Amino acid sequence: MKAVELVRTRIVYSEAAFAELVLWQLPAPLPGSSHRFKYRLAYVVHGVCVLRYDNEAGKGDHRHYAGKEGAYAFTGPDKLIAAFQADIARWHRENSDS
């Protein structure tokens, strides 16, 4: 099986903000991950990535939020996207003046 692109989309929230979601299903897990998905979900505001979920080879599943990087427990694509959307809402609550 070759890698299969499952999602590639850009969601525009405003003139200043957008999200980009990219998700692949792989023939085998990446080093550092126990599942067969490769993903990059980013939320960009005023040209700055303020939130990102990704799983680089060798680094495993993690997220970047509020200038910090932490582990992310991947349990499936639907839950990944739901967590990302919840973090976008959280970012807006915490940064309502942005």
Secondary structure, 3 states (H helix, E strand, C coil): CCCEEEEEEEEECCCCEEEEEEEEECCCCCCCCCCCEEEEEEEEECCEEEEEEEEECCCEEEEEECCEEEECCCCCHHHHHHHHHHHHHHHHHHCCCC
